[in-house]
Amino acid sequence: MQLIYFDCFSGVSGDMILGAFLDLGLPPKRLKETLKALPLPELRLRIRREERSHISGVALEVRGNPPKGRIRTYASIREMLLESPLEEEIKKNALEILTRLAKTEGKIHDTPLEEVHFHEIGALDTIVDIVGTALAFHYFRIEEVHSSPLPVGRGWITSGHGRLPLPAPAALSLLEGAEVVPSGTTEELVTPTGAAILTHYARRYGPPPAMTLKGVGYGLGQKRLEDRPNALRLWLGEKRREARTERLIVLETNIDDMNPQWYDRLWERLFAAGALDGLMIPCQMKKNRPGVLLQVLTDPEHRQVLQDIILAETTTLGVRSCEVDRYALPRTIETVDTPWGPVRIKRVLRPGLEKDEGRKDFSLEYEDLKKAADRSGRSLKEMEGLLRGFMENQGVFRKK
């Protein structure tokens, strides 16, 4: 699985995204041929290798003014893209990004969607950045996108609508759902086009995911910043399909004054309410009291209900929480009909066991194993051996 990580230490803009993809290996000839499919006779691209704070990358500059008096509206650009011979995947993503950007601009400036217009050279910039990035995602066959938190500046910029506060209203609106951090600068680090493109593709924000790194590309911004290199860094990598990283929550508390019989009901309620895992660790607490460190693993969706259950069912006065990343192997639950009744198995594929030698890496569901043993009057140990032998003979271990 091909993935991209947006390393936005200096923010993000449309030309920085496209420049970084060119640095990664998107052929300039392919980009120019794609853009030639659009009726933009005035368009001129300048692609150069430059440096920002001693970091080399690709700077992209769009040149060419439209015919005098011509204003490109959302409606006209949309029609141009729909009628173009672009590949359907490229066209689809470009239209979705453009539409979201135009809707945001229209809402902020109280303008009907069809009449939203992009000022002068900015219209060409927008078209090139959006179509070029859609081409890059298609060219590299990217399936998953992660991004670092986005640094946002404070201050003012001058636009076609006059002076606007930073972050620009359109950019800030487009960043809803993304993780942002203060940059400590008065520069515009995240542009509306950059925000529209990134948030269209990115689904996760945070540190880089586990990957096999295949390439790094730097896209350079036009300005030269005093406190950082004005560049966007893209990490191109390959992610193992069987692995997934999840952002989960650990809830924990210390308990030293509770009837131990109550833990049974506590765990019943926690697991019924969505707890993923849990444990109790014996510990020595203050005043030499023996106690228990209670830990519960959950996804963010069930955090509040599980926290309330802990506070209701135990004697604790508070619950701590922290975010953790869980790197999880894929697992599937299958039900096998056996002479001793239906038995569920959990099948797991571990790294390095992708061929036949990994086919036996599975476990029997304990509750089903116990029921089978009860039905047959056998011990758990004997029943497990019989079930494994039966499943071996039935070919259950073969990879599917």
VEXTORTOR-235912 format. One record per residue (C-alpha): residue number from 0; y, x, z negated. Coordinates in steps of 0.02 Angstrom, whole numbers, plus 50000, padded with zeros to 5 digits. Layout:
residues N
+-----+-------+-------+-------+
! num ! north !  east !    up !
+-----+-------+-------+-------+
! NUM !     Y !     X !     Z !
...
+-----+-------+-------+-------+
***
This chain:
residues 400
+-----+-------+-------+-------+
! num ! north !  east !    up !
+-----+-------+-------+-------+
!   0 ! 50000 ! 50000 ! 50000 !
!   1 ! 50168 ! 50072 ! 50054 !
!   2 ! 50307 ! 50055 ! 49926 !
!   3 ! 50488 ! 50105 ! 49911 !
!   4 ! 50584 ! 50150 ! 49754 !
!   5 ! 50774 ! 50134 ! 49762 !
!   6 ! 50843 ! 50274 ! 49652 !
!   7 ! 51022 ! 50210 ! 49635 !
!   8 ! 51105 ! 50344 ! 49528 !
!   9 ! 51266 ! 50318 ! 49630 !
!  10 ! 51244 ! 50136 ! 49670 !
!  11 ! 51198 ! 50063 ! 49839 !
!  12 ! 51280 ! 50012 ! 50002 !
!  13 ! 51215 ! 49957 ! 50170 !
!  14 ! 51253 ! 50120 ! 50260 !
!  15 ! 51176 ! 50222 ! 50117 !
!  16 ! 51014 ! 50121 ! 50130 !
!  17 ! 51002 ! 50144 ! 50318 !
!  18 ! 51051 ! 50329 ! 50305 !
!  19 ! 50912 ! 50358 ! 50177 !
!  20 ! 50784 ! 50277 ! 50292 !
!  21 ! 50842 ! 50389 ! 50435 !
!  22 ! 50821 ! 50539 ! 50320 !
!  23 ! 50645 ! 50478 ! 50279 !
!  24 ! 50598 ! 50479 ! 50462 !
!  25 ! 50657 ! 50319 ! 50545 !
!  26 ! 50688 ! 50382 ! 50724 !
!  27 ! 50873 ! 50367 ! 50771 !
!  28 ! 50816 ! 50325 ! 50947 !
!  29 ! 50717 ! 50176 ! 50882 !
!  30 ! 50869 ! 50115 ! 50783 !
!  31 ! 50985 ! 50129 ! 50934 !
!  32 ! 50861 ! 50042 ! 51049 !
!  33 ! 50845 ! 49899 ! 50924 !
!  34 ! 51033 ! 49879 ! 50909 !
!  35 ! 51052 ! 49883 ! 51100 !
!  36 ! 50956 ! 49720 ! 51103 !
!  37 ! 51110 ! 49639 ! 51026 !
!  38 ! 51268 ! 49599 ! 51127 !
!  39 ! 51379 ! 49725 ! 51040 !
!  40 ! 51457 ! 49827 ! 51182 !
!  41 ! 51589 ! 49901 ! 51068 !
!  42 ! 51463 ! 49973 ! 50945 !
!  43 ! 51458 ! 50161 ! 50920 !
!  44 ! 51348 ! 50247 ! 50791 !
!  45 ! 51382 ! 50416 ! 50715 !
!  46 ! 51230 ! 50491 ! 50628 !
!  47 ! 51257 ! 50660 ! 50548 !
!  48 ! 51175 ! 50770 ! 50418 !
!  49 ! 51301 ! 50810 ! 50281 !
!  50 ! 51302 ! 50852 ! 50097 !
!  51 ! 51367 ! 50774 ! 49939 !
!  52 ! 51377 ! 50888 ! 49787 !
!  53 ! 51258 ! 51009 ! 49874 !
!  54 ! 51130 ! 50872 ! 49912 !
!  55 ! 51089 ! 50858 ! 50097 !
!  56 ! 51062 ! 50687 ! 50175 !
!  57 ! 51109 ! 50573 ! 50319 !
!  58 ! 51280 ! 50494 ! 50334 !
!  59 ! 51294 ! 50343 ! 50447 !
!  60 ! 51461 ! 50285 ! 50516 !
!  61 ! 51487 ! 50129 ! 50623 !
!  62 ! 51628 ! 50136 ! 50749 !
!  63 ! 51699 ! 50015 ! 50877 !
!  64 ! 51825 ! 49875 ! 50862 !
!  65 ! 51784 ! 49702 ! 50931 !
!  66 ! 51894 ! 49630 ! 51070 !
!  67 ! 52067 ! 49587 ! 51006 !
!  68 ! 52077 ! 49418 ! 50922 !
!  69 ! 51889 ! 49399 ! 50908 !
!  70 ! 51823 ! 49356 ! 50735 !
!  71 ! 51637 ! 49356 ! 50702 !
!  72 ! 51586 ! 49212 ! 50590 !
!  73 ! 51420 ! 49183 ! 50506 !
!  74 ! 51381 ! 49049 ! 50635 !
!  75 ! 51411 ! 49166 ! 50782 !
!  76 ! 51311 ! 49311 ! 50707 !
!  77 ! 51168 ! 49194 ! 50662 !
!  78 ! 51163 ! 49126 ! 50840 !
!  79 ! 51165 ! 49303 ! 50909 !
!  80 ! 51016 ! 49353 ! 50803 !
!  81 ! 50918 ! 49194 ! 50842 !
!  82 ! 50940 ! 49221 ! 51029 !
!  83 ! 50901 ! 49407 ! 51021 !
!  84 ! 50733 ! 49484 ! 51076 !
!  85 ! 50709 ! 49565 ! 50905 !
!  86 ! 50533 ! 49561 ! 50832 !
!  87 ! 50507 ! 49406 ! 50727 !
!  88 ! 50485 ! 49498 ! 50561 !
!  89 ! 50646 ! 49596 ! 50588 !
!  90 ! 50740 ! 49440 ! 50642 !
!  91 ! 50675 ! 49338 ! 50495 !
!  92 ! 50727 ! 49463 ! 50361 !
!  93 ! 50895 ! 49499 ! 50442 !
!  94 ! 50936 ! 49313 ! 50448 !
!  95 ! 50884 ! 49285 ! 50267 !
!  96 ! 50993 ! 49430 ! 50206 !
!  97 ! 51141 ! 49376 ! 50314 !
!  98 ! 51128 ! 49195 ! 50257 !
!  99 ! 51123 ! 49240 ! 50073 !
! 100 ! 51271 ! 49357 ! 50092 !
! 101 ! 51372 ! 49225 ! 50187 !
! 102 ! 51329 ! 49087 ! 50061 !
! 103 ! 51390 ! 49197 ! 49920 !
! 104 ! 51552 ! 49242 ! 50009 !
! 105 ! 51581 ! 49060 ! 50055 !
! 106 ! 51556 ! 49000 ! 49877 !
! 107 ! 51674 ! 49131 ! 49805 !
! 108 ! 51812 ! 49101 ! 49932 !
! 109 ! 51782 ! 48912 ! 49949 !
! 110 ! 51740 ! 48924 ! 50134 !
! 111 ! 51609 ! 48821 ! 50228 !
! 112 ! 51456 ! 48926 ! 50269 !
! 113 ! 51475 ! 48914 ! 50458 !
! 114 ! 51656 ! 48974 ! 50447 !
! 115 ! 51628 ! 49126 ! 50336 !
! 116 ! 51691 ! 49277 ! 50434 !
! 117 ! 51675 ! 49464 ! 50416 !
! 118 ! 51832 ! 49565 ! 50439 !
! 119 ! 51853 ! 49679 ! 50591 !
! 120 ! 51739 ! 49831 ! 50584 !
! 121 ! 51656 ! 49757 ! 50431 !
! 122 ! 51565 ! 49633 ! 50543 !
! 123 ! 51486 ! 49775 ! 50642 !
! 124 ! 51444 ! 49867 ! 50481 !
! 125 ! 51357 ! 49715 ! 50411 !
! 126 ! 51256 ! 49682 ! 50569 !
! 127 ! 51201 ! 49864 ! 50587 !
! 128 ! 51156 ! 49885 ! 50404 !
! 129 ! 51057 ! 49723 ! 50392 !
! 130 ! 50965 ! 49735 ! 50558 !
! 131 ! 50936 ! 49922 ! 50538 !
! 132 ! 50861 ! 49901 ! 50364 !
! 133 ! 50750 ! 49757 ! 50423 !
! 134 ! 50689 ! 49874 ! 50560 !
! 135 ! 50655 ! 50014 ! 50433 !
! 136 ! 50550 ! 49900 ! 50322 !
! 137 ! 50451 ! 49848 ! 50475 !
! 138 ! 50433 ! 50027 ! 50539 !
! 139 ! 50369 ! 50098 ! 50373 !
! 140 ! 50264 ! 49941 ! 50338 !
! 141 ! 50332 ! 49928 ! 50161 !
! 142 ! 50244 ! 49800 ! 50052 !
! 143 ! 50321 ! 49827 ! 49880 !
! 144 ! 50496 ! 49873 ! 49823 !
! 145 ! 50556 ! 49936 ! 49654 !
! 146 ! 50731 ! 49986 ! 49604 !
! 147 ! 50816 ! 50079 ! 49463 !
! 148 ! 50948 ! 49983 ! 49364 !
! 149 ! 51109 ! 49974 ! 49464 !
! 150 ! 51266 ! 50063 ! 49400 !
! 151 ! 51422 ! 49957 ! 49416 !
! 152 ! 51602 ! 50016 ! 49405 !
! 153 ! 51757 ! 49939 ! 49330 !
! 154 ! 51927 ! 49937 ! 49414 !
! 155 ! 52004 ! 49863 ! 49570 !
! 156 ! 51979 ! 49869 ! 49759 !
! 157 ! 52085 ! 49810 ! 49903 !
! 158 ! 51994 ! 49697 ! 50026 !
! 159 ! 52032 ! 49575 ! 50165 !
! 160 ! 52053 ! 49445 ! 50027 !
! 161 ! 52177 ! 49553 ! 49929 !
! 162 ! 52148 ! 49649 ! 49769 !
! 163 ! 51983 ! 49609 ! 49685 !
! 164 ! 51906 ! 49664 ! 49520 !
! 165 ! 51753 ! 49776 ! 49514 !
! 166 ! 51613 ! 49740 ! 49528 !
! 167 ! 51668 ! 49643 ! 49683 !
! 168 ! 51639 ! 49456 ! 49652 !
! 169 ! 51515 ! 49441 ! 49796 !
! 170 ! 51417 ! 49595 ! 49741 !
! 171 ! 51409 ! 49535 ! 49561 !
! 172 ! 51348 ! 49363 ! 49613 !
! 173 ! 51213 ! 49439 ! 49724 !
! 174 ! 51152 ! 49547 ! 49579 !
! 175 ! 51098 ! 49398 ! 49475 !
! 176 ! 50923 ! 49436 ! 49415 !
! 177 ! 50941 ! 49624 ! 49442 !
! 178 ! 50959 ! 49752 ! 49302 !
! 179 ! 51134 ! 49829 ! 49292 !
! 180 ! 51209 ! 49966 ! 49185 !
! 181 ! 51390 ! 50024 ! 49163 !
! 182 ! 51432 ! 50176 ! 49269 !
! 183 ! 51584 ! 50237 ! 49174 !
! 184 ! 51684 ! 50251 ! 49336 !
! 185 ! 51823 ! 50152 ! 49420 !
! 186 ! 51740 ! 50167 ! 49592 !
! 187 ! 51649 ! 50032 ! 49689 !
! 188 ! 51467 ! 50089 ! 49679 !
! 189 ! 51379 ! 49929 ! 49734 !
! 190 ! 51443 ! 49841 ! 49890 !
! 191 ! 51405 ! 49660 ! 49935 !
! 192 ! 51300 ! 49711 ! 50086 !
! 193 ! 51204 ! 49839 ! 49983 !
! 194 ! 51173 ! 49710 ! 49847 !
! 195 ! 51116 ! 49579 ! 49973 !
! 196 ! 50992 ! 49697 ! 50055 !
! 197 ! 50921 ! 49771 ! 49895 !
! 198 ! 50899 ! 49607 ! 49801 !
! 199 ! 50817 ! 49528 ! 49954 !
! 200 ! 50675 ! 49655 ! 49946 !
! 201 ! 50666 ! 49718 ! 49766 !
! 202 ! 50557 ! 49625 ! 49642 !
! 203 ! 50553 ! 49748 ! 49496 !
! 204 ! 50687 ! 49852 ! 49410 !
! 205 ! 50658 ! 50001 ! 49297 !
! 206 ! 50577 ! 50173 ! 49306 !
! 207 ! 50479 ! 50230 ! 49459 !
! 208 ! 50304 ! 50155 ! 49474 !
! 209 ! 50147 ! 50259 ! 49484 !
! 210 ! 50124 ! 50316 ! 49664 !
! 211 ! 50071 ! 50455 ! 49780 !
! 212 ! 50239 ! 50519 ! 49840 !
! 213 ! 50247 ! 50536 ! 50029 !
! 214 ! 50431 ! 50569 ! 50061 !
! 215 ! 50608 ! 50567 ! 49993 !
! 216 ! 50764 ! 50518 ! 50089 !
! 217 ! 50948 ! 50532 ! 50045 !
! 218 ! 51079 ! 50414 ! 50118 !
! 219 ! 51258 ! 50472 ! 50092 !
! 220 ! 51409 ! 50366 ! 50053 !
! 221 ! 51576 ! 50397 ! 50137 !
! 222 ! 51672 ! 50442 ! 49980 !
! 223 ! 51655 ! 50602 ! 49880 !
! 224 ! 51641 ! 50560 ! 49695 !
! 225 ! 51697 ! 50681 ! 49560 !
! 226 ! 51561 ! 50645 ! 49431 !
! 227 ! 51405 ! 50626 ! 49539 !
! 228 ! 51337 ! 50650 ! 49715 !
! 229 ! 51377 ! 50494 ! 49814 !
! 230 ! 51202 ! 50466 ! 49879 !
! 231 ! 51058 ! 50344 ! 49872 !
! 232 ! 50884 ! 50417 ! 49853 !
! 233 ! 50732 ! 50325 ! 49921 !
! 234 ! 50557 ! 50370 ! 49865 !
! 235 ! 50424 ! 50325 ! 49991 !
! 236 ! 50252 ! 50317 ! 49914 !
! 237 ! 50080 ! 50244 ! 49922 !
! 238 ! 50015 ! 50136 ! 49782 !
! 239 ! 49832 ! 50110 ! 49749 !
! 240 ! 49794 ! 49928 ! 49785 !
! 241 ! 49683 ! 49911 ! 49634 !
! 242 ! 49815 ! 49962 ! 49508 !
! 243 ! 49958 ! 49861 ! 49442 !
! 244 ! 50093 ! 49898 ! 49315 !
! 245 ! 50151 ! 49756 ! 49204 !
! 246 ! 50300 ! 49745 ! 49087 !
! 247 ! 50233 ! 49668 ! 48926 !
! 248 ! 50292 ! 49640 ! 48747 !
! 249 ! 50214 ! 49704 ! 48585 !
! 250 ! 50248 ! 49597 ! 48432 !
! 251 ! 50207 ! 49677 ! 48265 !
! 252 ! 50230 ! 49657 ! 48079 !
! 253 ! 50166 ! 49730 ! 47915 !
! 254 ! 50076 ! 49613 ! 47793 !
! 255 ! 50020 ! 49656 ! 47616 !
! 256 ! 50020 ! 49491 ! 47521 !
! 257 ! 49918 ! 49368 ! 47624 !
! 258 ! 49748 ! 49287 ! 47596 !
! 259 ! 49634 ! 49376 ! 47723 !
! 260 ! 49545 ! 49211 ! 47759 !
! 261 ! 49701 ! 49152 ! 47848 !
! 262 ! 49687 ! 49280 ! 47988 !
! 263 ! 49549 ! 49180 ! 48072 !
! 264 ! 49664 ! 49031 ! 48105 !
! 265 ! 49807 ! 49148 ! 48151 !
! 266 ! 49707 ! 49230 ! 48292 !
! 267 ! 49642 ! 49062 ! 48353 !
! 268 ! 49819 ! 48998 ! 48374 !
! 269 ! 49886 ! 49160 ! 48449 !
! 270 ! 49754 ! 49171 ! 48585 !
! 271 ! 49764 ! 48985 ! 48622 !
! 272 ! 49953 ! 49006 ! 48646 !
! 273 ! 49939 ! 49148 ! 48772 !
! 274 ! 49914 ! 49312 ! 48677 !
! 275 ! 49837 ! 49443 ! 48792 !
! 276 ! 49766 ! 49555 ! 48656 !
! 277 ! 49787 ! 49596 ! 48474 !
! 278 ! 49729 ! 49704 ! 48331 !
! 279 ! 49746 ! 49731 ! 48144 !
! 280 ! 49762 ! 49908 ! 48080 !
! 281 ! 49734 ! 49946 ! 47894 !
! 282 ! 49883 ! 50040 ! 47824 !
! 283 ! 49955 ! 50100 ! 47659 !
! 284 ! 50122 ! 50019 ! 47626 !
! 285 ! 50262 ! 50047 ! 47501 !
! 286 ! 50222 ! 50039 ! 47315 !
! 287 ! 50045 ! 50099 ! 47361 !
! 288 ! 49994 ! 49927 ! 47423 !
! 289 ! 49854 ! 49918 ! 47552 !
! 290 ! 49910 ! 49813 ! 47699 !
! 291 ! 49883 ! 49768 ! 47880 !
! 292 ! 49985 ! 49814 ! 48034 !
! 293 ! 49970 ! 49661 ! 48146 !
! 294 ! 50002 ! 49690 ! 48332 !
! 295 ! 50000 ! 49559 ! 48471 !
! 296 ! 50016 ! 49596 ! 48657 !
! 297 ! 50097 ! 49463 ! 48765 !
! 298 ! 50194 ! 49434 ! 48924 !
! 299 ! 50380 ! 49395 ! 48907 !
! 300 ! 50350 ! 49211 ! 48945 !
! 301 ! 50250 ! 49182 ! 48785 !
! 302 ! 50351 ! 49295 ! 48671 !
! 303 ! 50446 ! 49162 ! 48576 !
! 304 ! 50301 ! 49044 ! 48544 !
! 305 ! 50189 ! 49186 ! 48480 !
! 306 ! 50328 ! 49251 ! 48369 !
! 307 ! 50349 ! 49078 ! 48294 !
! 308 ! 50161 ! 49065 ! 48261 !
! 309 ! 50161 ! 49233 ! 48169 !
! 310 ! 50307 ! 49176 ! 48060 !
! 311 ! 50225 ! 49008 ! 48025 !
! 312 ! 50046 ! 49065 ! 47992 !
! 313 ! 50077 ! 49225 ! 47892 !
! 314 ! 50179 ! 49277 ! 47741 !
! 315 ! 50286 ! 49401 ! 47837 !
! 316 ! 50475 ! 49385 ! 47838 !
! 317 ! 50507 ! 49463 ! 48009 !
! 318 ! 50430 ! 49519 ! 48173 !
! 319 ! 50470 ! 49677 ! 48272 !
! 320 ! 50456 ! 49684 ! 48461 !
! 321 ! 50464 ! 49814 ! 48599 !
! 322 ! 50435 ! 49819 ! 48786 !
! 323 ! 50287 ! 49919 ! 48853 !
! 324 ! 50218 ! 49955 ! 49026 !
! 325 ! 50032 ! 49920 ! 49048 !
! 326 ! 49941 ! 50004 ! 49190 !
! 327 ! 49798 ! 49884 ! 49223 !
! 328 ! 49642 ! 49904 ! 49328 !
! 329 ! 49594 ! 49753 ! 49434 !
! 330 ! 49464 ! 49640 ! 49363 !
! 331 ! 49378 ! 49483 ! 49426 !
! 332 ! 49281 ! 49354 ! 49328 !
! 333 ! 49124 ! 49289 ! 49412 !
! 334 ! 48993 ! 49165 ! 49352 !
! 335 ! 48811 ! 49205 ! 49387 !
! 336 ! 48673 ! 49074 ! 49371 !
! 337 ! 48528 ! 49151 ! 49273 !
! 338 ! 48363 ! 49086 ! 49203 !
! 339 ! 48451 ! 49081 ! 49034 !
! 340 ! 48602 ! 48982 ! 49093 !
! 341 ! 48768 ! 49026 ! 49177 !
! 342 ! 48840 ! 49193 ! 49123 !
! 343 ! 49014 ! 49258 ! 49164 !
! 344 ! 49037 ! 49442 ! 49208 !
! 345 ! 49196 ! 49545 ! 49219 !
! 346 ! 49193 ! 49664 ! 49368 !
! 347 ! 49309 ! 49816 ! 49362 !
! 348 ! 49343 ! 49952 ! 49492 !
! 349 ! 49393 ! 50117 ! 49413 !
! 350 ! 49484 ! 50261 ! 49500 !
! 351 ! 49362 ! 50377 ! 49586 !
! 352 ! 49228 ! 50244 ! 49589 !
! 353 ! 49277 ! 50162 ! 49753 !
! 354 ! 49108 ! 50188 ! 49837 !
! 355 ! 48937 ! 50124 ! 49788 !
! 356 ! 48929 ! 50229 ! 49630 !
! 357 ! 49057 ! 50115 ! 49550 !
! 358 ! 48968 ! 49952 ! 49583 !
! 359 ! 48887 ! 49939 ! 49411 !
! 360 ! 49051 ! 49951 ! 49315 !
! 361 ! 49052 ! 49775 ! 49243 !
! 362 ! 49029 ! 49690 ! 49076 !
! 363 ! 48949 ! 49529 ! 49017 !
! 364 ! 49057 ! 49398 ! 48936 !
! 365 ! 49009 ! 49405 ! 48752 !
! 366 ! 49014 ! 49218 ! 48718 !
! 367 ! 48897 ! 49184 ! 48865 !
! 368 ! 48781 ! 49326 ! 48812 !
! 369 ! 48772 ! 49251 ! 48638 !
! 370 ! 48731 ! 49077 ! 48706 !
! 371 ! 48592 ! 49148 ! 48816 !
! 372 ! 48519 ! 49241 ! 48667 !
! 373 ! 48524 ! 49083 ! 48561 !
! 374 ! 48437 ! 48981 ! 48697 !
! 375 ! 48298 ! 49109 ! 48716 !
! 376 ! 48279 ! 49160 ! 48534 !
! 377 ! 48304 ! 49342 ! 48581 !
! 378 ! 48418 ! 49473 ! 48506 !
! 379 ! 48584 ! 49514 ! 48590 !
! 380 ! 48521 ! 49688 ! 48636 !
! 381 ! 48363 ! 49620 ! 48718 !
! 382 ! 48457 ! 49481 ! 48806 !
! 383 ! 48584 ! 49601 ! 48878 !
! 384 ! 48445 ! 49709 ! 48952 !
! 385 ! 48362 ! 49557 ! 49031 !
! 386 ! 48525 ! 49495 ! 49106 !
! 387 ! 48572 ! 49665 ! 49178 !
! 388 ! 48399 ! 49683 ! 49253 !
! 389 ! 48407 ! 49509 ! 49329 !
! 390 ! 48579 ! 49541 ! 49404 !
! 391 ! 48523 ! 49709 ! 49475 !
! 392 ! 48378 ! 49624 ! 49564 !
! 393 ! 48492 ! 49486 ! 49629 !
! 394 ! 48614 ! 49610 ! 49705 !
! 395 ! 48757 ! 49557 ! 49593 !
! 396 ! 48817 ! 49738 ! 49582 !
! 397 ! 48857 ! 49754 ! 49766 !
! 398 ! 49041 ! 49769 ! 49807 !
! 399 ! 49116 ! 49615 ! 49886 !
+-----+-------+-------+-------+
***
